[in-house]
Amino acid sequence: MISTTQSGVGRKKINYEQTPARLREGTLAAIATVLREKESLADFIRDSVEKELNHRGAKRKPPEGGAE
């Protein structure tokens, strides 16, 4: 039997916005050398962007729907 209710299981949606980025040659290789165990390139980039936004004092609106 298939339930019509959502159980709340699964990942939290994090892909609210996407953008392609062009990086200098060698950047991805440099990032690969500093990734933590089980950390993805996407995780590294998201964390880096968040840290830089906080560093620069960016004020942002909360995402639509109230979820972060």
C-alpha positions as a printed Julia matrix, in Angstrom:
68×3 Matrix{Float64}:
  0.0    0.0     0.0
  1.28   3.48   -0.88
  0.61   6.29    1.57
 -0.58   9.67    0.32
  0.89  11.48    3.32
  4.45  12.72    3.43
  6.56  11.17    6.14
  9.15  13.95    6.32
 11.9   11.51    5.46
 14.65  12.54    3.12
 16.97  15.44    2.54
 16.16  19.05    3.24
 15.88  20.97   -0.04
 19.05  23.0    -0.51
 19.07  23.73   -4.23
 17.08  26.93   -4.13
 19.31  28.75   -6.58
 21.86  27.54   -9.08
 24.54  29.36  -11.04
 27.37  28.21  -13.23
 30.76  29.58  -12.29
 33.98  29.84  -14.25
 37.06  29.28  -12.13
 40.72  29.84  -12.85
 42.6   26.84  -14.16
 43.77  24.67  -11.28
 41.13  25.87   -8.81
 39.19  22.6    -8.72
 42.41  20.63   -8.25
 43.4   22.92   -5.36
 39.99  22.49   -3.74
 40.23  18.71   -4.11
 43.43  18.74   -2.04
 41.71  20.4     0.94
 38.32  18.66    0.97
 37.49  16.97    4.26
 36.54  13.31    4.4
 33.13  12.8     2.74
 32.89  16.53    1.85
 31.73  17.2    -1.7
 32.85  19.99   -3.97
 29.35  21.46   -3.71
 29.54  21.41    0.11
 32.88  23.21   -0.01
 31.58  25.88   -2.39
 28.37  26.44   -0.38
 30.33  26.76    2.88
 32.85  29.11    1.28
 30.15  31.38   -0.13
 28.32  31.49    3.22
 31.55  32.38    5.06
 32.36  35.16    2.58
 28.82  36.58    2.79
 29.06  36.63    6.59
 32.53  38.18    6.38
 31.22  40.97    4.16
 28.17  41.51    6.37
 25.6   40.57    3.74
 21.97  40.98    4.73
 19.71  38.46    3.03
 16.01  37.72    3.02
 15.03  34.28    4.33
 14.19  31.78    1.59
 10.57  31.56    0.48
  8.56  28.96    2.35
 10.43  29.61    5.58
 12.8   26.63    5.19
 16.51  27.18    5.06
